[in-house]
Amino acid sequence: MATASARHILVDTEEKCTELKTQIEGGADFADVAKEHSSCPSGQSGGDLGEFSPGQMVKEFNDVVFGGEVGVIHGPVKTQFGYHLIDITNRTD
């Protein structure tokens, strides 16, 4: 069964999400940005969500993690929780 590891940053607005993505792409550390800005409790551990299987996360998040390119910052991804930046750190098929 496929599994993946990912980290994310959760914020309230698409604009904020895009702004943070620009900072990370410009060299800011993902974990530092997560600690400072993410509204998810995982932000305190750099946004790390650990390892999970398909179907454990909400659909929009799941689709990115199990369909997107590994090692790329994805987002903004809108879910019922807000807007996410997603970094897929590992995936096995």
N, C-alpha and C positions, 0 to 999 in steps of 0.2 A: 504493500500500500504506500502511496505517495505521502511524504511528509515535507514540511517546510519550516524554516526558521525565518523570522522577520522582525523588524523593529519599525516603529511608526511614531509619528507626531500627530496629535489630534488638536485642532483649533476650531473656533466657531465660524470663521468666515473663509470663503474661497480666496479673498484678497490676501489675508494673513498667510494662508497656506502657500500661495504663490510667492509671496515675499520671502518666506522662510526657505522655500525651495531654491530661490535665487541666491540666498546667502550660502546655502550648503554647496550649490554648484560653483560658487565663487571661492570655496575653500573652508567655510565654517564647518566645524565638527558636528556630525549628525547628533551624536549623543549629548553634546553640550547644548545644542539648540533644543533637543527634546526636554532636557532637564529644565531649561529656562521657560519654554513656551507651551509644552504639551499639557492639555487638561486631563489626560488619562493618567491614572496612578503609575503606569509603566514608565512615564516620563522620568521618574526619579531614578530608574535604572537605565537611562539612556534610550528609552522607548522600546527596550527589548521585550518581545512577547514570547520568547522561547520557541519550542518546537510544537507544531500542531498538525492535524490531519485535515483533509478536505471536509468542508461542512461544519467545522468548529467555529468559524468566524461568520459574520454576516455576509450575504451573497456578494455584494459589491467588493468587499475586502478579499473574500475568498477567490473571486474571479481574477483579481490582479495577482495575488500571491501564487496561484497555481497556473496562471496563464502568461504572466509577464516575464520579462527578461530579468535574470538574477544580476545583482550588482548595479542596478540602475535605480535612481530615485523616481518612484511613480507618484503621480498626483498633480493637482488635488483630486482625491477620490472622495465623493460624497456618500455618506451613509446616514442612517438615522441619528448617529452620534455627533456628526459634524463633518469636517473636512480633514482628510488624512494625507500625510506624505508617507509612503511605504517604501522601505528598503528591504528587499528580499535577500537575506544573507546566505541562505542555503536551501536547496530543494532536491529531494530524491524522487524518482518516478516509480 
